[in-house]
Amino acid sequence: MRTHHLPPLLRQHLAALRMLLVFTVLTGIAYPLVVTGIAQAAFSDQANGSLVTTNGKPVASSLLGQNFALPKKNPDDPKEELRPDPKWFQPRPSAGGYDPLASGASNLGPNNPDLITAVKQRRIAVAAFDGVSPASVPVDAVTASGSGLDPAISLAYAYEQVNRVAKSRRLAPAEVKQLVDDHLQGRILGFLGQENVNVVELNHDLVRLM
């Protein structure tokens, strides 16, 4: 189509429309397809959500923490609080109850009296649950992550739970501790963050010890 005989304003609009169509194809279709293809070919597990499977069926994602709790006494009661299951390693607290639709922190400052009270109560509860002194309870056992979905716990918190999990499952503590050591993840690039244990992956492999 010849456009040099058209009014300048119309020619500018047609040129802009052609550019829009070209970049729509490039950035809206071609680029996503290329990136998706590379991701599926080179990083298939991560691209599909880092799923954890049991008997070939996805049961969780190693990127998202979750509750490991006992069944509710009254499933229809939304006010009934979940009780941690002693047979599983427990994650850190979550402001949103590990609901992926409620990701986020409590937004309470470190000096907020509600947060201070909650931390004290959690420390007492965790210490009683794991059979340890309140003074030895790690910080991440009583504080939530920024996202509320973090599956990582500190090595100290994982070690604290070894005896309780081993006793509940009638396993040797040394065997359970070795499983924790096998799941220890080092710092990113050797210097970013802290060593941690992915509690979702740890609990998934815990079943294999039975």
Helices and strands as residue ranges (DSSP letters): H 8-25, I 26-30, H 31-42, H 44-47, E 51-54, E 57-61, G 100-102, H 113-130, G 134-136, G 139-141, E 152-153, H 155-169, H 173-182, E 184-185, E 196-198, H 199-206, G 207-209
